[in-house]
């Protein structure tokens, strides 16, 4: 059995296409793998705390030297990291805001990209950074106002969501990442409907792929 971590970064509710598609992904995942555990973290409605001077000082102090106040400053981050380390598969719903990720998701990543927890650092080594979260897989569903932000699309050069997430997740060891795009939210109508249908087909293919992999 595996654990799936569902992360919704949109502050929208029923109008959020990423929430809807992530929900469908999770439902299809449950159907294929009923024994798996699903954990849901709603970053859009309950965002993690942003980093502070106290957090930074605590994170870069060795654990045996941390004061009770330092441990308290890292409590939320530790809970997020523990949850991530126990997870096998991540499913992220990510609306594109001004060509990048929402602040709520950035705060989450700032809390989980942690020296000594999700990556190791040895300044004397030839390769000073070592990822500590290898063996996980991630699926990212991106919602955009226009269309064509996916790799190879006419607006791909303006997409700072996928390159950033591949870098940040890959840095800690999560380099098996699949992206699904839905666009045309600002246009609506047939353009939006077609985009959602394409995204749903991609979600169905990915969850079916996982079903085949599990059956093997």
N, CA, C and O of each residue as an XYZ file, in Angstrom:
864
protein
N       0.845     -1.199      0.000
C       0.000      0.000      0.000
C       0.880      1.248      0.000
O       1.982      1.256      0.548
N       0.367      2.288     -0.623
C       1.112      3.534     -0.748
C       0.317      4.676     -0.129
O      -0.879      4.555      0.139
N       1.011      5.784      0.089
C       0.347      7.006      0.559
C       0.429      8.067     -0.528
O       1.499      8.338     -1.073
N      -0.701      8.654     -0.828
C      -0.789      9.737     -1.799
C      -1.069     11.038     -1.052
O      -1.952     11.092     -0.195
N      -0.318     12.075     -1.380
C      -0.494     13.382     -0.766
C      -1.105     14.320     -1.795
O      -0.485     14.627     -2.814
N      -2.319     14.771     -1.525
C      -3.046     15.689     -2.402
C      -2.830     17.115     -1.911
O      -3.159     17.443     -0.772
N      -2.279     17.953     -2.772
C      -1.998     19.348     -2.427
C      -2.777     20.259     -3.364
O      -2.530     20.268     -4.570
N      -3.716     21.024     -2.818
C      -4.473     21.994     -3.606
C      -3.990     23.390     -3.264
O      -4.050     23.809     -2.109
N      -3.506     24.118     -4.280
C      -2.931     25.446     -4.032
C      -3.851     26.585     -4.440
O      -3.498     27.750     -4.260
N      -5.017     26.279     -4.981
C      -5.920     27.346     -5.418
C      -6.781     27.844     -4.267
O      -7.299     27.035     -3.498
N      -6.947     29.167     -4.130
C      -7.871     29.697     -3.139
C      -9.327     29.623     -3.598
O     -10.244     29.824     -2.802
N      -9.534     29.334     -4.884
C     -10.894     29.169     -5.386
C     -11.455     27.838     -4.900
O     -10.711     26.942     -4.501
N     -12.779     27.726     -4.942
C     -13.419     26.487     -4.515
C     -14.036     25.785     -5.725
O     -13.314     25.178     -6.515
N     -15.362     25.860     -5.881
C     -15.999     25.131     -6.976
C     -15.577     25.653     -8.341
O     -15.681     24.925     -9.328
N     -15.108     26.884     -8.425
C     -14.695     27.452     -9.711
C     -13.259     27.082    -10.079
O     -12.774     27.467    -11.143
N     -12.592     26.354     -9.224
C     -11.198     25.991     -9.485
C     -11.123     24.751    -10.361
O     -11.583     23.679     -9.968
N     -10.547     24.893    -11.537
C     -10.382     23.744    -12.427
C      -9.317     22.797    -11.903
O      -9.433     21.583    -12.075
N      -8.279     23.330    -11.265
C      -7.244     22.432    -10.740
C      -7.798     21.589     -9.592
O      -7.490     20.401     -9.494
N      -8.614     22.191     -8.721
C      -9.213     21.402     -7.637
C     -10.089     20.289     -8.207
O     -10.050     19.148     -7.747
N     -10.875     20.643     -9.213
C     -11.770     19.649     -9.816
C     -10.979     18.502    -10.423
O     -11.302     17.335    -10.198
N      -9.949     18.825    -11.188
C      -9.169     17.786    -11.859
C      -8.356     16.955    -10.870
O      -8.237     15.741    -11.033
N      -7.800     17.595     -9.852
C      -7.079     16.842     -8.827
C      -8.040     15.909     -8.100
O      -7.698     14.763     -7.807
N      -9.247     16.404     -7.807
C     -10.244     15.553     -7.164
C     -10.586     14.334     -8.012
O     -10.739     13.232     -7.486
N     -10.707     14.533     -9.334
C     -10.989     13.415    -10.232
C      -9.810     12.447    -10.285
O      -9.996     11.230    -10.315
N      -8.593     12.999    -10.296
C      -7.399     12.145    -10.264
C      -7.430     11.263     -9.021
O      -7.223     10.053     -9.111
N      -7.687     11.865     -7.863
C      -7.676     11.118     -6.603
C      -8.787     10.073     -6.591
O      -8.570      8.955     -6.124
N      -9.983     10.418     -7.101
C     -11.075      9.450     -7.143
C     -10.707      8.247     -8.006
O     -10.967      7.104     -7.629
N     -10.099      8.506     -9.168
C      -9.700      7.406    -10.047
C      -8.569      6.590     -9.420
O      -8.499      5.372     -9.586
N      -7.692      7.277     -8.703
C      -6.612      6.575     -7.984
C      -7.205      5.643     -6.925
O      -6.792      4.490     -6.808
N      -8.178      6.147     -6.153
C      -8.812      5.322     -5.112
C      -9.493      4.102     -5.737
O      -9.421      2.997     -5.199
N     -10.153      4.316     -6.875
C     -10.832      3.200     -7.531
C      -9.835      2.113     -7.928
O     -10.117      0.921     -7.807
N      -8.662      2.545     -8.407
C      -7.655      1.583     -8.862
C      -6.886      0.955     -7.712
O      -6.444     -0.190     -7.798
N      -6.729      1.722     -6.629
C      -5.910      1.245     -5.513
C      -6.619      1.535     -4.190
O      -6.182      2.401     -3.433
N      -7.702      0.823     -3.906
C      -8.513      1.126     -2.724
C      -7.774      0.954     -1.402
O      -8.215      1.479     -0.379
N      -6.678      0.240     -1.406
C      -5.939      0.037     -0.165
C      -5.005      1.172      0.185
O      -4.462      1.205      1.289
N      -4.806      2.109     -0.736
C      -3.879      3.210     -0.494
C      -4.494      4.272      0.408
O      -5.714      4.389      0.516
N      -3.631      5.035      1.047
C      -4.043      6.134      1.914
C      -3.910      7.454      1.157
O      -2.923      7.680      0.457
N      -4.902      8.313      1.301
C      -4.855      9.639      0.686
C      -4.879     10.692      1.786
O      -5.785     10.713      2.619
N      -3.882     11.559      1.780
C      -3.813     12.682      2.707
C      -4.065     13.949      1.908
O      -3.456     14.151      0.857
N      -4.949     14.797      2.389
C      -5.277     16.039      1.669
C      -4.797     17.237      2.477
O      -5.151     17.402      3.644
N      -3.986     18.065      1.835
C      -3.542     19.317      2.456
C      -3.998     20.467      1.560
O      -3.616     20.558      0.393
N      -4.814     21.334      2.128
C      -5.407     22.441      1.372
C      -4.568     23.698      1.563
O      -4.808     24.485      2.478
N      -3.589     23.874      0.695
C      -2.695     25.030      0.797
C      -3.415     26.323      0.441
O      -3.075     27.384      0.963
N      -4.397     26.246     -0.435
C      -5.101     27.449     -0.856
C      -5.953     28.065      0.231
O      -6.103     29.285      0.289
N      -6.514     27.234      1.092
C      -7.380     27.724      2.168
C      -6.670     27.780      3.514
O      -7.044     28.566      4.384
N      -5.659     26.956      3.684
C      -4.886     26.942      4.926
C      -3.405     26.970      4.577
O      -2.719     25.954      4.692
N      -2.911     28.121      4.153
C      -1.513     28.193      3.692
C      -0.528     28.000      4.831
O      -0.795     28.402      5.963
N       0.612     27.384      4.536
C       1.658     27.239      5.555
C       2.224     28.614      5.898
O       2.091     29.556      5.117
N       2.851     28.727      7.060
C       3.463     30.019      7.418
C       4.661     30.329      6.538
O       5.389     29.431      6.114
N       4.853     31.602      6.274
C       6.049     32.020      5.550
C       7.257     31.953      6.485
O       7.114     31.964      7.708
N       8.436     31.885      5.894
C       9.655     31.801      6.687
C       9.928     33.113      7.412
O       9.593     34.199      6.938
N      10.543     32.972      8.566
C      10.896     34.126      9.395
C      12.372     34.030      9.781
O      13.028     33.021      9.522
N      12.877     35.081     10.398
C      14.250     35.055     10.901
C      14.431     33.924     11.915
O      15.450     33.234     11.903
N      13.436     33.735     12.795
C      13.526     32.658     13.783
C      13.573     31.291     13.106
O      14.325     30.412     13.527
N      12.761     31.113     12.045
C      12.744     29.837     11.316
C      14.117     29.572     10.702
O      14.662     28.476     10.836
N      14.670     30.575     10.032
C      15.965     30.407      9.364
C      17.059     30.075     10.367
O      17.872     29.180     10.135
N      17.077     30.799     11.483
C      18.090     30.534     12.505
C      17.970     29.115     13.038
O      18.977     28.446     13.270
N      16.736     28.654     13.233
C      16.525     27.303     13.759
C      16.911     26.238     12.739
O      17.552     25.247     13.087
N      16.522     26.440     11.476
C      16.785     25.433     10.445
C      18.274     25.229     10.210
O      18.709     24.129      9.870
N      19.057     26.291     10.390
C      20.492     26.194     10.138
C      21.301     26.028     11.426
O      22.510     26.256     11.449
N      20.615     25.629     12.486
C      21.267     25.208     13.723
C      21.156     23.693     13.814
O      20.086     23.144     13.551
N      22.218     23.012     14.176
C      22.157     21.552     14.249
C      21.102     21.135     15.279
O      20.945     21.798     16.304
N      20.376     20.037     15.012
C      19.269     19.655     15.885
C      19.626     19.574     17.363
O      18.817     19.954     18.210
N      20.833     19.083     17.694
C      21.188     18.938     19.106
C      21.470     20.273     19.785
O      21.574     20.337     21.010
N      21.595     21.335     19.000
C      21.859     22.659     19.559
C      20.627     23.560     19.573
O      20.711     24.707     20.013
N      19.506     23.070     19.105
C      18.304     23.906     19.031
C      17.664     24.085     20.398
O      17.564     23.149     21.192
N      17.239     25.303     20.644
C      16.527     25.620     21.871
C      15.058     25.222     21.722
O      14.607     24.954     20.608
N      14.308     25.180     22.818
C      12.869     24.921     22.697
C      12.173     25.918     21.768
O      11.266     25.542     21.026
N      12.591     27.177     21.805
C      11.986     28.173     20.921
C      12.287     27.859     19.461
O      11.435     28.053     18.593
N      13.490     27.378     19.188
C      13.837     27.005     17.816
C      13.009     25.818     17.352
O      12.524     25.795     16.221
N      12.848     24.841     18.220
C      12.045     23.683     17.845
C      10.601     24.091     17.588
O       9.946     23.550     16.697
N      10.112     25.038     18.360
C       8.748     25.537     18.145
C       8.639     26.260     16.804
O       7.625     26.149     16.114
N       9.682     26.996     16.439
C       9.675     27.731     15.170
C       9.631     26.786     13.978
O       9.134     27.152     12.913
N      10.145     25.578     14.148
C      10.192     24.599     13.065
C       9.064     23.575     13.134
O       9.024     22.652     12.321
N       8.159     23.720     14.080
C       7.146     22.686     14.300
C       6.281     22.455     13.060
O       6.065     21.309     12.667
N       5.788     23.520     12.446
C       4.952     23.365     11.255
C       5.752     22.742     10.116
O       5.269     21.842      9.428
N       6.958     23.218      9.923
C       7.817     22.685      8.867
C       8.119     21.208      9.100
O       8.078     20.409      8.164
N       8.420     20.846     10.340
C       8.710     19.445     10.640
C       7.518     18.551     10.315
O       7.683     17.449      9.792
N       6.313     19.034     10.628
C       5.112     18.248     10.334
C       4.940     18.068      8.825
O       4.585     16.983      8.365
N       5.192     19.126      8.059
C       5.084     19.026      6.608
C       6.136     18.090      6.028
O       5.843     17.307      5.125
N       7.354     18.169      6.542
C       8.427     17.292      6.045
C       8.127     15.839      6.401
O       8.284     14.951      5.563
N       7.695     15.590      7.643
C       7.373     14.222      8.045
C       6.289     13.636      7.140
O       6.366     12.477      6.733
N       5.283     14.448      6.832
C       4.192     14.019      5.956
C       4.713     13.696      4.560
O       4.325     12.694      3.960
N       5.588     14.547      4.053
C       6.165     14.323      2.726
C       7.011     13.052      2.706
O       6.900     12.255      1.774
N       7.844     12.854      3.707
C       8.716     11.685      3.737
C       7.926     10.382      3.817
O       8.395      9.339      3.363
N       6.727     10.444      4.395
C       5.883      9.250      4.495
C       5.061      9.009      3.230
O       4.354      8.007      3.124
N       5.158      9.926      2.278
C       4.343      9.896      1.064
C       5.091      9.238     -0.080
O       6.304      9.392     -0.222
N       4.340      8.494     -0.903
C       4.913      7.854     -2.081
C       4.612      8.634     -3.363
O       5.429      8.671     -4.282
N       3.448      9.247     -3.413
C       2.999      9.951     -4.614
C       2.399     11.287     -4.212
O       1.602     11.362     -3.277
N       2.784     12.345     -4.923
C       2.214     13.669     -4.713
C       1.337     14.027     -5.906
O       1.689     13.744     -7.051
N       0.192     14.650     -5.631
C      -0.664     15.190     -6.684
C      -0.926     16.646     -6.339
O      -1.547     16.949     -5.320
N      -0.448     17.546     -7.193
C      -0.537     18.976     -6.916
C      -1.485     19.652     -7.893
O      -1.398     19.432     -9.101
N      -2.387     20.472     -7.376
C      -3.226     21.335     -8.191
C      -2.668     22.746     -8.124
O      -2.653     23.362     -7.059
N      -2.205     23.266     -9.275
C      -1.437     24.514     -9.278
C      -1.997     25.501    -10.305
O      -1.753     25.337    -11.500
N      -2.736     26.513     -9.871
C      -3.095     27.568    -10.814
C      -1.878     28.447    -11.096
O      -1.086     28.732    -10.198
N      -1.739     28.867    -12.334
C      -0.646     29.786    -12.683
C      -1.068     31.206    -12.345
O      -2.082     31.697    -12.841
N      -0.288     31.860    -11.500
C      -0.533     33.260    -11.152
C       0.631     34.103    -11.653
O       1.763     33.943    -11.196
N       0.353     34.993    -12.584
C       1.400     35.880    -13.103
C       2.626     35.087    -13.541
O       3.767     35.465    -13.275
N       2.351     33.966    -14.226
C       3.362     33.137    -14.875
C       4.141     32.244    -13.911
O       5.061     31.547    -14.339
N       3.800     32.247    -12.630
C       4.492     31.417    -11.656
C       3.506     30.698    -10.747
O       2.308     30.642    -11.024
N       4.034     30.146     -9.652
C       3.195     29.400     -8.719
C       2.576     30.341     -7.688
O       3.118     31.419     -7.444
N       1.451     29.956     -7.078
C       0.849     30.775     -6.020
C       1.768     30.872     -4.799
O       2.576     29.982     -4.533
N       1.620     31.975     -4.069
C       2.443     32.192     -2.877
C       2.252     31.076     -1.857
O       3.184     30.733     -1.129
N       1.054     30.510     -1.800
C       0.778     29.459     -0.827
C       1.622     28.215     -1.096
O       2.107     27.565     -0.170
N       1.789     27.897     -2.376
C       2.621     26.750     -2.721
C       4.096     27.063     -2.504
O       4.861     26.197     -2.081
N       4.496     28.297     -2.793
C       5.886     28.691     -2.533
C       6.196     28.566     -1.046
O       7.270     28.093     -0.676
N       5.263     28.987     -0.187
C       5.476     28.854      1.257
C       5.622     27.387      1.647
O       6.448     27.051      2.496
N       4.826     26.513      1.032
C       4.942     25.086      1.319
C       6.327     24.576      0.934
O       6.978     23.890      1.723
N       6.779     24.906     -0.270
C       8.083     24.440     -0.725
C       9.207     24.996      0.144
O      10.175     24.292      0.432
N       9.085     26.252      0.561
C      10.106     26.817      1.446
C      10.183     26.049      2.763
O      11.249     25.951      3.372
N       9.049     25.507      3.197
C       9.030     24.753      4.458
C       9.557     23.337      4.314
O      10.047     22.762      5.286
N       9.466     22.760      3.116
C       9.863     21.348      2.987
C      11.222     21.149      2.316
O      11.779     20.053      2.384
N      11.763     22.172      1.678
C      13.125     22.058      1.151
C      14.063     22.433      2.300
O      14.413     23.601      2.473
N      14.456     21.444      3.069
C      15.133     21.658      4.340
C      16.471     20.932      4.390
O      16.539     19.725      4.158
N      17.525     21.665      4.692
C      18.830     21.053      4.876
C      18.761     20.082      6.058
O      18.217     20.404      7.114
N      19.312     18.914      5.860
C      19.297     17.895      6.900
C      18.027     17.084      6.957
O      17.977     16.068      7.651
N      16.997     17.505      6.243
C      15.727     16.766      6.240
C      15.402     16.224      4.857
O      15.192     15.021      4.698
N      15.358     17.097      3.853
C      15.034     16.638      2.498
C      16.230     16.747      1.546
O      16.179     16.249      0.421
N      17.282     17.385      1.992
C      18.552     17.333      1.256
C      19.693     17.479      2.251
O      19.551     18.116      3.295
N      20.830     16.875      1.906
C      22.024     16.977      2.745
C      23.011     17.935      2.092
O      23.049     18.076      0.870
N      23.801     18.584      2.925
C      24.782     19.547      2.423
C      26.133     19.271      3.064
O      26.272     19.259      4.287
N      27.129     19.049      2.206
C      28.508     18.846      2.652
C      29.398     19.772      1.831
O      29.713     19.459      0.683
N      29.810     20.905      2.397
C      30.582     21.883      1.621
C      31.934     21.370      1.164
O      32.558     21.975      0.292
N      32.407     20.251      1.744
C      33.721     19.717      1.350
C      33.623     18.701      0.217
O      34.646     18.290     -0.331
N      32.403     18.290     -0.141
C      32.229     17.258     -1.153
C      32.282     17.862     -2.559
O      32.007     19.046     -2.757
N      32.645     17.015     -3.526
C      32.651     17.467     -4.913
C      31.244     17.827     -5.367
O      31.055     18.781     -6.122
N      30.258     17.063     -4.908
C      28.845     17.379     -5.142
C      28.238     17.676     -3.777
O      27.809     16.750     -3.089
N      28.189     18.937     -3.370
C      27.835     19.259     -1.982
C      26.388     18.984     -1.593
O      26.086     18.869     -0.405
N      25.488     18.874     -2.566
C      24.068     18.682     -2.247
C      23.629     17.267     -2.610
O      23.881     16.798     -3.720
N      22.972     16.589     -1.667
C      22.475     15.235     -1.883
C      20.987     15.191     -1.561
O      20.603     15.495     -0.432
N      20.134     14.819     -2.522
C      18.696     14.723     -2.233
C      18.402     13.570     -1.295
O      19.067     12.535     -1.336
N      17.400     13.758     -0.450
C      17.063     12.742      0.553
C      15.646     12.200      0.400
O      15.175     11.471      1.273
N      14.954     12.540     -0.689
C      13.565     12.080     -0.842
C      13.374     11.298     -2.145
O      12.313     11.378     -2.763
N      14.380     10.555     -2.559
C      14.286      9.796     -3.809
C      13.222      8.709     -3.706
O      12.854      8.280     -2.613
N      12.731      8.269     -4.877
C      11.792      7.159     -4.928
C      10.340      7.563     -4.929
O       9.464      6.700     -4.875
N      10.056      8.853     -4.989
C       8.676      9.330     -5.016
C       8.312      9.773     -6.429
O       9.181     10.010     -7.267
N       7.023      9.876     -6.671
C       6.531     10.342     -7.967
C       5.553     11.489     -7.732
O       4.844     11.513     -6.726
N       5.520     12.438     -8.666
C       4.627     13.587     -8.535
C       3.846     13.805     -9.820
O       4.359     13.604    -10.921
N       2.603     14.217     -9.659
C       1.736     14.626    -10.760
C       1.285     16.051    -10.470
O       0.816     16.350     -9.372
N       1.427     16.925    -11.454
C       1.099     18.339    -11.272
C       0.060     18.736    -12.307
O       0.291     18.609    -13.509
N      -1.079     19.216    -11.839
C      -2.127     19.702    -12.735
C      -2.113     21.224    -12.683
O      -2.365     21.825    -11.638
N      -1.813     21.839    -13.824
C      -1.633     23.288    -13.910
C      -2.827     23.899    -14.629
O      -3.220     23.431    -15.698
N      -3.404     24.946    -14.045
C      -4.496     25.680    -14.669
C      -4.026     27.062    -15.080
O      -3.401     27.771    -14.291
N      -4.326     27.450    -16.321
C      -3.891     28.749    -16.838
C      -5.067     29.502    -17.456
O      -6.061     28.901    -17.862
N      -4.937     30.830    -17.521
C      -5.989     31.648    -18.094
C      -6.048     31.555    -19.602
O      -7.132     31.515    -20.184
N      -4.885     31.520    -20.242
C      -4.777     31.350    -21.681
C      -4.366     29.903    -21.945
O      -4.351     29.089    -21.022
N      -4.038     29.579    -23.178
C      -3.574     28.240    -23.513
C      -2.210     28.343    -24.175
O      -1.811     29.411    -24.639
N      -1.497     27.217    -24.214
C      -0.221     27.193    -24.905
C       0.986     27.372    -24.023
O       2.074     27.655    -24.526
N       0.833     27.216    -22.708
C       1.967     27.358    -21.797
C       2.773     26.065    -21.664
O       3.890     26.086    -21.145
N       2.224     24.950    -22.122
C       2.929     23.682    -21.988
C       4.182     23.675    -22.861
O       4.262     24.441    -23.822
N       5.162     22.822    -22.545
C       6.387     22.759    -23.360
C       6.053     22.585    -24.846
O       5.258     21.723    -25.220
N       6.664     23.405    -25.664
C       6.391     23.384    -27.092
C       5.273     24.303    -27.522
O       5.084     24.527    -28.717
N       4.517     24.846    -26.561
C       3.418     25.745    -26.880
C       3.913     27.152    -27.159
O       5.056     27.483    -26.840
N       3.058     27.994    -27.758
C       3.477     29.345    -28.125
C       3.794     30.246    -26.934
O       4.485     31.252    -27.091
N       3.295     29.898    -25.736
C       3.554     30.703    -24.546
C       4.474     29.984    -23.555
O       4.580     30.387    -22.397
N       5.134     28.926    -24.011
C       5.986     28.141    -23.107
C       7.086     28.983    -22.476
O       7.490     28.731    -21.341
N       7.573     29.984    -23.210
C       8.659     30.813    -22.680
C       8.213     31.662    -21.491
O       9.046     32.205    -20.766
N       6.896     31.776    -21.292
C       6.363     32.553    -20.167
C       5.955     31.660    -18.995
O       5.466     32.151    -17.978
N       6.154     30.369    -19.136
C       5.765     29.414    -18.107
C       6.912     29.246    -17.115
O       7.935     28.640    -17.434
N       6.737     29.784    -15.919
C       7.741     29.616    -14.866
C       7.251     28.657    -13.781
O       7.888     28.508    -12.738
N       6.113     28.011    -14.037
C       5.593     27.018    -13.099
C       6.349     25.703    -13.236
O       6.933     25.211    -12.270
N       6.335     25.138    -14.437
C       6.957     23.821    -14.626
C       8.463     23.840    -14.390
O       8.960     22.969    -13.676
N       9.219     24.792    -14.954
C      10.672     24.773    -14.689
C      10.997     24.904    -13.206
O      11.898     24.233    -12.702
N      10.266     25.764    -12.511
C      10.547     25.945    -11.086
C      10.234     24.676    -10.298
O      11.042     24.238     -9.480
N       9.060     24.081    -10.542
C       8.697     22.890     -9.780
C       9.626     21.719    -10.095
O       9.983     20.958     -9.195
N      10.019     21.567    -11.346
C      10.970     20.498    -11.665
C      12.296     20.719    -10.932
O      12.924     19.769    -10.465
N      12.709     21.984    -10.839
C      13.967     22.274    -10.147
C      13.853     22.026     -8.648
O      14.686     21.332     -8.066
N      12.820     22.594     -8.022
C      12.672     22.487     -6.572
C      12.435     21.055     -6.130
O      13.052     20.589     -5.173
N      11.533     20.344     -6.830
C      11.274     18.954     -6.459
C      12.476     18.070     -6.785
O      12.830     17.189     -6.002
N      13.096     18.301     -7.927
C      14.258     17.506     -8.291
C      15.418     17.696     -7.334
O      16.184     16.764     -7.089
N      15.553     18.892     -6.793
C      16.646     19.180     -5.868
C      16.589     18.292     -4.630
O      17.625     17.915     -4.082
N      15.368     17.957     -4.187
C      15.243     17.105     -3.003
C      15.068     15.631     -3.378
O      14.939     14.778     -2.499
N      15.064     15.330     -4.681
C      15.051     13.935     -5.105
C      13.802     13.478     -5.821
O      13.716     12.313     -6.209
N      12.824     14.358     -6.011
C      11.589     13.980     -6.710
C      11.714     14.435     -8.152
O      11.333     15.553     -8.500
N      12.249     13.559     -8.983
C      12.492     13.945    -10.375
C      11.607     13.196    -11.367
O      11.731     13.384    -12.577
N      10.722     12.353    -10.861
C       9.737     11.677    -11.710
C       8.440     12.477    -11.597
O       7.608     12.203    -10.733
N       8.275     13.460    -12.471
C       7.161     14.411    -12.371
C       6.427     14.488    -13.704
O       7.044     14.711    -14.745
N       5.113     14.304    -13.670
C       4.263     14.429    -14.858
C       3.406     15.691    -14.725
O       2.868     15.973    -13.654
N       3.285     16.444    -15.814
C       2.475     17.654    -15.823
C       1.259     17.478    -16.722
O       1.339     16.893    -17.802
N       0.127     18.000    -16.246
C      -1.112     18.040    -17.013
C      -1.552     19.500    -17.053
O      -1.564     20.176    -16.024
N      -1.910     19.983    -18.233
C      -2.293     21.386    -18.381
C      -3.756     21.520    -18.788
O      -4.256     20.770    -19.626
N      -4.429     22.489    -18.179
C      -5.730     22.922    -18.662
C      -5.690     24.442    -18.756
O      -5.209     25.112    -17.842
N      -6.192     24.982    -19.856
C      -6.096     26.424    -20.078
C      -7.401     27.023    -20.546
O      -8.455     26.389    -20.493
N      -7.311     28.256    -21.005
C      -8.456     28.980    -21.565
C      -9.525     29.340    -20.540
O     -10.681     29.550    -20.905
N      -9.161     29.414    -19.280
C     -10.136     29.819    -18.264
C     -10.670     31.222    -18.544
O     -11.845     31.498    -18.305
N      -9.821     32.099    -19.042
C     -10.246     33.476    -19.303
C     -11.165     33.574    -20.522
O     -11.908     34.546    -20.652
N     -11.126     32.593    -21.408
C     -11.931     32.631    -22.628
C     -13.267     31.914    -22.467
O     -14.282     32.323    -23.031
N     -13.247     30.831    -21.682
C     -14.477     30.084    -21.463
C     -14.976     29.398    -22.721
O     -14.225     29.194    -23.675
N     -16.259     29.046    -22.710
C     -16.891     28.468    -23.881
C     -16.252     27.184    -24.352
O     -15.763     26.380    -23.559
N     -16.266     27.008    -25.680
C     -15.754     25.790    -26.281
C     -14.258     25.615    -26.047
O     -13.774     24.493    -25.899
N     -13.530     26.725    -26.015
C     -12.085     26.619    -25.814
C     -11.782     26.033    -24.438
O     -10.908     25.176    -24.305
N     -12.496     26.489    -23.422
C     -12.297     25.953    -22.075
C     -12.771     24.504    -22.003
O     -12.094     23.655    -21.424
N     -13.929     24.224    -22.589
C     -14.459     22.864    -22.548
C     -13.487     21.878    -23.188
O     -13.230     20.806    -22.641
N     -12.952     22.243    -24.340
C     -12.013     21.359    -25.022
C     -10.756     21.145    -24.179
O     -10.246     20.027    -24.102
N     -10.258     22.200    -23.552
C      -9.062     22.088    -22.729
C      -9.303     21.159    -21.538
O      -8.454     20.331    -21.207
N     -10.454     21.300    -20.903
C     -10.769     20.442    -19.764
C     -10.918     18.985    -20.201
O     -10.492     18.075    -19.491
N     -11.519     18.767    -21.359
C     -11.651     17.396    -21.864
C     -10.275     16.770    -22.109
O     -10.043     15.607    -21.779
N      -9.377     17.553    -22.686
C      -8.025     17.044    -22.936
C      -7.314     16.713    -21.628
O      -6.638     15.690    -21.521
N      -7.472     17.596    -20.625
C      -6.839     17.351    -19.332
C      -7.423     16.115    -18.667
O      -6.693     15.326    -18.068
N      -8.730     15.943    -18.770
C      -9.369     14.764    -18.178
C      -8.883     13.477    -18.851
O      -8.683     12.461    -18.186
N      -8.697     13.527    -20.151
C      -8.181     12.353    -20.850
C      -6.775     12.021    -20.376
O      -6.424     10.851    -20.220
N      -5.970     13.055    -20.147
C      -4.604     12.846    -19.664
C      -4.623     12.279    -18.243
O      -3.840     11.384    -17.925
N      -5.507     12.791    -17.392
C      -5.637     12.276    -16.027
C      -6.034     10.805    -16.060
O      -5.474      9.988    -15.329
N      -7.001     10.471    -16.909
C      -7.448      9.078    -17.005
C      -6.311      8.176    -17.461
O      -6.167      7.057    -16.967
N      -5.498      8.660    -18.407
C      -4.371      7.860    -18.892
C      -3.338      7.652    -17.799
O      -2.788      6.558    -17.666
N      -3.073      8.672    -17.028
C      -2.065      8.561    -15.973
C      -2.526      7.640    -14.852
O      -1.739      6.840    -14.346
N      -3.784      7.741    -14.461
C      -4.269      6.855    -13.393
C      -4.370      5.424    -13.891
O      -4.166      4.488    -13.118
N      -4.682      5.237    -15.168
C      -4.703      3.880    -15.733
C      -3.298      3.306    -15.773
O      -3.095      2.118    -15.525
N      -2.326      4.161    -16.089
C      -0.921      3.727    -16.088
C      -0.524      3.245    -14.713
O       0.151      2.223    -14.588
N      -0.934      3.966    -13.669
C      -0.617      3.530    -12.309
C      -1.300      2.209    -12.007
O      -0.728      1.358    -11.327
N      -2.539      2.024    -12.513
C      -3.239      0.776    -12.267
C      -2.499     -0.403    -12.892
O      -2.380     -1.468    -12.286
N      -1.996     -0.194    -14.128
C      -1.230     -1.252    -14.787
C       0.038     -1.552    -14.008
O       0.407     -2.712    -13.818
N       0.712     -0.478    -13.552
C       1.962     -0.666    -12.820
C       1.740     -1.449    -11.546
O       2.553     -2.296    -11.176
N       0.621     -1.159    -10.869
C       0.332     -1.871     -9.622
C       0.002     -3.337     -9.911
O       0.412     -4.234     -9.174
N      -0.749     -3.568    -11.002
C      -1.118     -4.945    -11.336
C       0.114     -5.804    -11.619
O       0.139     -6.994    -11.303
N       1.136     -5.186    -12.218
C       2.382     -5.913    -12.482
C       3.064     -6.260    -11.174
O       4.131     -6.875    -11.178
